[in-house]
Amino acid sequence: MLRVFSSPSTLPHLIFLVAFSGFLYIAMKIDLFGSEAQGGVIFLSLSISYFFAALIAPSRFGEWMFNSEHSETGILNRNFWIGGFARILPILVVAGVVWVLSNFALGDDNLNKVKLFLAMLFIVMSVFQGISLTLGWVVYARKVQKAPRNSKTGGLISLVRSGIAVIVFTPLVWWFGYGTEDPRNAKLSANIVWLLFLIIIALLGTALDRYTKRARERQGTDGVALDMAFFLIFITACWHLLGALRRSPLTTEQSTGGMLIEEGALMSISILLAVWSMSNKGKKRGWRIFQGQSAIFWGIGFGFTYAGSISSLTALSEGSLLTTTAIGHAITALVMMAILPVSISWVGKPDTEEVKQPLVLQSIAVAPQKMGNPTDTERRTNEDEDIVELLD
């Protein structure tokens, strides 16, 4: 998936997503040429156009229309960039048609409803971000789980996990919260806020340990893998709590370049996980519209939707990007912690059949020699091949 997203053939589309989303966010913020009312429709139009591109990308016509040609010299030539951005023109044409039809159907009075829809969609996508990040750790736990082992919950081990979380986030609080400056020079209110944050992390670690105890002590599961999944999801949720707090009016008044990069990285991870999930399901069912370059266009379409939801909520609330993203981080963290017992159950049980495989194959191989019946031998050989195929 990373190789597909890093392909030069669709690089101009990714640059267009980043550059135009930033421009349109600023335009909606200052209401440039009435863009506050039109911005939501424009974002949705671009999303729909890229979803359309994803549907026809597997065809030869779609590949010719949307994919840039690149030679051995890569992207370091003028022809690549001219041809690359020419591939964006069909996207703009489709988006323009959708935009005109939307304005004709909705009228000026209903354009604000599109902004309201996108603002509500931001909450939905924040929930989705929490679920997608959780699924990422669930998939990792599935890969590392082994034979059934006991989970370690409560008592001293719970305090140790909480202590580790506090140790991990203490330097992050100093880095992000105090800007690597001496905390003694900060305001009393800032010191109280960050101290409460560390205390809350410690209490959450103990509370969530009890909250997920039953889910991690199920029979036949690898408790060690479940403990790992629990801790990784918990740490990720705490990261989002930290992100929400450092964007709140209590701790800062303006966003920084680091915050914008972080938001872009988190959005990219969520989109990658979503497209990866769609690609895997599409591959199993033989759907080409979720494979290869199509996956990139699905991701860009989701990216425009996400950027439009942030821009619309900020415009409607007359707030700032900080406040909007702080709300999103808080929702994501709460979702991840709320679904912890359910997400841990998604890890499932280790495949014990792999442990039994050598014994099964050995007994199947020895049995025909004892029977001495050609018919039985042939039948058992076929069963052997079937079992090996199933185990593989």
N, C-alpha and C positions, 0 to 999 in steps of 0.2 A: 504494500500500500504506500509506504514512504517512497519507494522507487517510482511509482506511478505519479505521485503528487510532485515529485521533483523533476519530472520530465520537462525538457525545454519546450516541447510542443504546446504546452498549455500554460507556460510561465506568464505570458502577457495577460491571460485571464485572471491569474492570481494577483498580479500587480494592479489590474483594473479594480478588483474587489477592494483591496486595501486603500488605494488612492481615492476612488470615487466615494467609498463609504465615509472616509474622513471628511472629504469636501462637503458631502451632502449633510453630514451631521452638523458641521459648522454653519452651513447655509440655513438649516432648519432652526438652529439656535438663534441666529440673528434675523431670521425671516427674510432672507435674501430673495427678492423678486417673488414673494409669496410662496416660498418653498416650504414654509411651516405647514401650510395646508396641503401642498402637493407632494411633500417628501415621502409620506407613507405610501402613497400610490406608486411613486417612482420606485421605491425599494421593492414593493411587491411585484411590480412589472418586471424588474430585473431578475427577481427570484424565479418568476414563471418562465421567463425567456431561457434561463439556464437549465431549468427542469426540462423544458422542451429540447434544448440542446443535448441533454443527457439521454433522452429517448431516441434521438436519431443519430447519436454519435457512433454507435456500432456499425452503421451502414457506410458504404464508400462515399456517399454524398455527404454524410455528416462529418466523416474524417477529413474530406477535402475542404469543407466549409469552415470548420472550427479549429483544426489542428495546424500549428505552424510548422513549416519545413525547416529543418536545421541540418547543416552539413557537419563535416568533421571539425570545422573551426568552432562549432558550438554557437554560443550566443554573442560572440565578439565580432559581429559584423552588422552593417547597416541594413542589409537585405532581410536579415532575420527579424529585426524590430519593425521594419516597415510591413513585412508580410504578417508578423505576429499581431500587430494592432489592427491590421486590415481584417483579421479573423474576428475581431470584436464588433465590426460593423453589422453583421447579421444579427448579433445579440441585441444591439441598439435598435435595429429595425423592428424586431419582434417586440421588444420592450416598449417601443414607441407606439406600436399598434395597440398593445394591451393598455397602455396609458390613455390613449385617446378614447378607446372603447369604455374604459372605466370612468373617465370624466363624463362621457356622454350618458352612461347608465346611471351614475350616482348623482351628478349635478354638484354644484358648489356647496349646497347645504349639507350634503351627506359625506363630504370628504373627510370631515373630522371623525366620522365613524371608523374610517380606515386606520387613523392614528390610534383610536381607542382599541381597535382590534389588535394592532401590533403591540400596544402597551400591555394588554392582557397576555399576549403571546410571549412577552418577555418573562412573565412569571412562569408560564408553562415551560419555556426553554430553560429557565433556571432549575426547575424541578427535573427536567430531562437531563441537564448537566450533572446533577447529583446522582441520578440513576446510572448514567453512562460511565461516570468515573468509578462508581461502585462496581459496575459490571467488569471494568478493567481489572480491578483487584480480584474479583471472583474468578475470572479466567486464569489469572496468575496462580491463585490458590489451587485451582483444579490441576494445573500442570505440576505443582510441587508436592501434592499430597501423595502419601505412601500408604502402607498398611494401617489398619485402625490403631490409633493411639489415644491415650487419655488427654483431655484438655486440662489446662491449669487455670482455675478460676478462684476468685475470692482471696481473702486473707492477705498474706505478704506479697504474693505475686501481683495482686491488683494494685497494691501500693507501689510496687516496683515499676509497673507499667505507667502509672500516673507520674511517678518521679522522672522516668525517662522522657515522657512528653514535656514536662516542665523544663528539663535540661535541654531538650531539642529546641524549644521555642524561646528560651531566655535570650540567646544571642540574636535570634530573629527579631525579638522585641527591641533589643538594643539597636539593631541595624535599621529596621523599618520604622520603629516607633520613635526612637530618639535621634535617628540620622547619624549614628555612630558617635554621638556627642556624650559628654558626661551627664548621666541622669540627674546629678545633683544640681545642675544648672537649669533643669527643666521646671515648668510650673508644677505646683502641688497637685493640681487637677489631673495633669498628664501622668504623674507618678501614681496617683490613685487608680486611674483607668487601667494602666498597664499592669499594676500589681493585681487588681481584680481579675484581669484577663488570665494571668497565670494561675490564680487560685481557682477560677472557674474551670480551667483545663484539668487541674488536678481532681476536682470534684466530679467532673464529667467522666474522667477515666474510671473512677470507682463506680459511679452510677451506671455507666454503660456496661461495665463488666458484669454487674448483677442483672442488668436488663437482657443481656445476651447469654446468660449462663445456661439456661435450658437448651438453647439452640446449639451451643457448642459441646454439650454433653450427651448428644444423641448417640445411640448405640450403632456400632459399625462404621463410624466416621473417623477420619484422621483429625483428632482434636488439636494437634500441633499446627496443622495447616489452617484449621478454623481460627485458632488463636492468632495466627499470622494475618489472616484476612481481616479479622476484627481490628487488630492494632493498626494495620495500614489504612483501613477505611477511617478509623478514628483520627489518625494523624492528618489525613487529607481533609477531613471535616474541620479539624482545628486550624488548618491552613486557611480555609475559607473564612472561618471566624476571625482570624487575624486580618485577612483581606478586608472583611466588612468593617472591622474596627478602625483600621488605619485609613479608611476612606470616609469615615463618619465625621460630622462637624465637630465632634469632641476632640479629635486629634489632628486634623489638618484642614486647611482652607482651600487648597488648590491641588490639582493633580500634577504628577511628575511624569517624566519620560519613562521611568521604570514601571510605574503603574500601568501606563498605556501598553508597554511591551508585555507586561504580565497578563493584561486582559486579552491581548492578541494571542498569546501562547495558550491560555486556558481555553479560549474559543476554538483555537486550532485543534487542541487535543480532543475536545468534545466532538467537533465535527469529524475528526479522523476516526474516533471510536464509533460514531454513528454510521459513517460510510463503510467502515470495516465490517460492522455487523450486517449491514445491508448487502455488502459484497459477498460475505460468506454464505448468507442465506440464498442469494441469487445464484451463486456457483453451484450449490447443492441442487437447485431446481433448474439449472441450465439457462438462467435469464441473463442475457448479454448486456441488458440495459443497466446492470449494476456492476459491470466489470470494466477493467481497463480505464480508458480515458473518460468513460461515462461517470465513473465514481468521482472524478474531479469536478465535473459539472454539477453533480448532486451536492457535493461539498460546498461549491461556490454559491449555489442557490440557497443552501442553508445559511451560509455566511451573510448573504444580503438580508435574509430574513432576520437573523440575529442582530445585525447592525441596525436594521430598520426598527426593530423593537426597542433597542436602547435609545435611539434617536427620538422615537415617538414618545416614549415614557418621559424622557427628559424635557421635551417640548411641552407636553401636557402638564407636567408637574411644575414647570417653570423653575426647575431645580438645576442641578449641575450633574455632569457625568459622574462625579464622585458619589453623590447621593444615590443615583440610579444603580451604579455597579455595587455599591455597598449593600443595597437591598438584595440584589441578585446573589451576592456571596452569602448573605445570611440565609436566604431561602435554600441555596444549595447545601450549606452545612447542616441545616435542620433536616432536610430530606435524607441526607446520608446517614445521620444518626437515628432518625425515626425508623428507617427500613433495615437497620442493622440485623435484627433477628431473621428477617425474611431473606436478606441478601446472603447471610451466612448459610442458610439452608440451600441456596442455589449452588453452593460448592458441591453438594452431593456426597456420595460415598466413593472411596477408592475402588478401582476395578480389580477385585481380588482374582478374577479369572486369569490375569497375567501371571500371578504367582503359581497357579495350578497348571499352567500351560506345559512345562516340561514333563510333569507327571502324566498328564493326559496323553501327550504324544508318545511317551514311552510305552504306556500300557497298550495303546493302539498298535504300535509297531511290533510289540512282542506277541500280542494275541493271535495274529494270523499264523505265526510259526507253530503255535501250539495246536491250532485247529486243523491245519493241514488240508483244508477244503478250498479248492480254487475259487469256488463261487463266493464263499465267505470272505476269502482274502481280497477278492476284487471289490466286494461290497464295502469292506472295512477301509480299503485304500481310498475309495471315493469319500467315505465319511471323514477320513483323515484330512483330505484336501478341503472338504467343506468346513471342518472345524478350524483349520489353519487360516482359511480365508476370513472366517468370522472373527477370529482373534486378531488378525491383522487389521 
